[in-house]
Amino acid sequence: MADYEKGYESVPGSTLPEDQKTTWLGRLHHGTLPHAARMGKHEEAWKEAETGTQKMIWSTAARPGQQYWPAYHYLAGYAKLEAGV
């Protein structure tokens, strides 16, 4: 998790276009969910699946992260599998 967080630190103040900043935030959450699930933090993992940036990326008008939509389904399923649901 520290690597995901460290990698994202430079993004908010960077000159990247806003759609790229959103994508990088999604990548941070993409790493948070399986990490939390493996650590037994199932509620935290599901929170990432339901309200994390994954959904925010695909709800924007430009839909910059649409290619990551299948990954969202994978992550949501992973969270449920780790929780034993």
Buried (B, 14 or more C-beta within 10 A) or exposed (E): EEEBEEEBEEBEEEEBEEBEBBBBBBBBBBBBBBBBBEEEBBEBBBBBBEEBBBBBBBEEEEEBBEEBEEBBEEBBEBBBEBBEE
